[in-house]
């Protein structure tokens, strides 16, 4: 008997009440990557470009994606 696969999760379309995020705060960026804010500060933040306005720092989603792709390829090179 063939195993049934569940359908992929549906993406919520961007609307005026639910806009697509272009950048994350430090806490949200850490959460999106699945790490603590302390880990993000110590190991990731210095490698990712950020938008700074006063004390606010925003981390663009694309920058986090680029960091993730670059870091994943580095991990494969260590083997």
Buried (B, 14 or more C-beta within 10 A) or exposed (E): EEEEEEEEEEEEEEEEEEEEEEBBEBEBBBBBBEBEBEEBEEEBBEEBEBEEEEEEBBBBBEBBEBBBEEEEEEEEEEE
